[in-house]
Amino acid sequence: MSNSTMERLNSLLPEWLETSRLHTGQGEVASYIPELVKASQDELGIHIMDAEGNHVSAGDCGVPFTMQSISKVFTLILALMDHGEEAVFFNVGKEPTGDDYDSMIKLELVDPGIPFNPLINAGAITVSSLIAGDCKEEKSRRILEFFRKLANNERLNYNEAVFQSELESGHLNRSLGYFLKHNGVLKDDVEDVLAVYFRHCSIEVTCADLARMALVLAYNGTDPITGEELIPRRYVQIAKTFMTTCGMYNASGEFAIQVGLPAKSGVSGGILTLVPGQFGIGLVGPALNRKGNSIAGVHLLERLSKEFDWSFF
Ligand SMILES: NC(=O)CC[C@H](N)C(=O)O
């Protein structure tokens, strides 16, 4: 079944990608992190991988980009592996916000002032502080090692220019950090926590890396190619639930209706998604729609999901 889907994908994908690419003109490349604006407006690439390691790719799939918010899924998983559910969800909630990902409004409105979920910035900054390690370097090292294992790529590394750019321009994230510190949610030094957060957002990948990471989620935590169990099933279940309810920001409901797959997007235009038990998918298209998701990427995923009946709803 997967083989015949692969064959059809092989013949359809190049043309479909070019049709979706036409939508890039209506989107905008993110500029609030100055270094990100250097990405090409009309870029679009995708890589789809199955459990045997067969893959189909199209477009600009070899172009490296930073994971940004996509990394939040995997730092959440690592924090769960480090401390368990109870400790993590003592500090961060489980509900969508309806606000922008970098909003702080709800932190003042609820008591206790913990972030609504681990995929908004406030939640992910909190999760960064929960990663085990004696210092920021050790926490960052553990995150990078974990990501390398998931992507089966020892060469995965930071984009230092993007890291520095966000370190210098991340005033809103800095204020979220200090607010969380004031609320008693962050215990560590705020600048140290932010450095860990900015570092994991700056990890550079290609579509193939994202597809491999997604494949591990598609197979409930076991890399189907190596057979190695990398994540306990329960934590994959939690991560995929958050991806479904909050992974595409305030367009998560619409994405669930139109595509119906767990997904996470990032401000660099990346999207990681998966077809449970079948495929891992990595995609990049830096031109974003008004909700902050890759405009052409969402278009392509909608078309693929409808054609192959991928929605799990
Ligand atoms: N949506 C995103 O990808 C946001 C991540 C980005 N590093 C930030 O904190 O603003």
The ligand as a MOL file (V3000), in Angstrom:
LIG
                    3D

  0  0  0     0  0            999 V3000
M  V30 BEGIN CTAB
M  V30 COUNTS 10 9 0 0 0
M  V30 BEGIN ATOM
M  V30 1 N 6.9420 30.6140 15.6170 0
M  V30 2 C 8.2030 30.3830 15.7870 0
M  V30 3 O 8.8290 29.6310 15.0610 0
M  V30 4 C 8.8310 31.1490 16.9010 0
M  V30 5 C 10.2130 30.7080 17.2690 0
M  V30 6 C 11.1610 31.8520 17.4010 0
M  V30 7 N 12.4690 31.3780 17.7310 0
M  V30 8 C 10.6730 32.7900 18.4830 0
M  V30 9 O 10.8700 32.5070 19.6110 0
M  V30 10 O 10.0930 33.8050 18.2360 0
M  V30 END ATOM
M  V30 BEGIN BOND
M  V30 1 1 1 2
M  V30 2 2 2 3
M  V30 3 1 2 4
M  V30 4 1 4 5
M  V30 5 1 5 6
M  V30 6 1 6 7
M  V30 7 1 6 8
M  V30 8 2 8 9
M  V30 9 1 8 10
M  V30 END BOND
M  V30 END CTAB
M  END
